[in-house]
Amino acid sequence: MYVYTTQLPTESVEVNGQMYTLDQLFSLVQPREFPNLNYSGIAFDDLIITAGVSDPGHHQYTLVGADGYEKTVTWENLRNGLLTAEGKAVFTDLPKAFRVDDIVRIEVM
């Protein structure tokens, strides 16, 4: 028996224990652009504040992709980051290794 599977992009993201669809997140948070990186999306700092994280500057945040890849960032990094419509994390102040694809969870630590 042969089973062919593909990993489809995830359409929901857990933020601080609450589930959101990407459409919900994009309707709650104003879009921003990083013209120097050629990306647009919603700002992570706005997303975290909208999700109700208290005292966001005193936490670290782990971004987890559908494939299990994860990166931990600071609040200062989040202030320079976007979540794209495709569910990808991009940052102006971090190397490409921090571009987590298909984000399924943002853990607040």
Steps between C-alpha positions, in 0.01 A plus 500: 500500500631842406364815659584838354469793738589863487519755773247773437547850637345541841211739521478536877747630753499458876608822671549488875259205527226648277425372150463740208473451128739704286195685366397593856848626583513708182159651582607590856840653428590774252740391225856635475771476238873447509589648161871429548419128537216501245252355753167613639282354772391573855741618765578247770499767772147609403392136485633425851334809647170417323520143635501647851851412619560706812831682534630375162848648543578260784452181299676297238306346213549167328373478143418142401454387139280215376815296435617539862764764421504763771684815596485705819510878475478798732237772512745734328531249214121472475479875462702456180309201366206416279271204456431470126171389346670165431571453873872576478699700756742762367718740699703807409751446782556122489664265248298290257528201735222669704255489210271230633257370235139395555478625858254294706580633847646801676594407856536772762767418756 
